[in-house]
């Protein structure tokens, strides 16, 4: 289906165009490093690792995530330009990313 179809709104009683969907802003760092952050907020205490700072224009996030998940033996996802890997083994993840040619820093607690 086309995204430019008209939608009826009961608020105004008129036909209006759907609102534009903004693409998420990707967090990139000027020093060339990517960061591995640990996060538990909103996950009932279970930790995940966030890989932040990979430019999706230069790298295929899906392929990188697939490689990391299979080598880590854990699940994960790609959300809003971030790669999420379940668990908390940041040192192993750092080694894998460095093996793929990235400069990596551990960030956060």
Order of alpha helices (4+ residues) and beta strands (2+ residues): beta-beta-beta-beta-alpha-beta-beta-alpha-beta
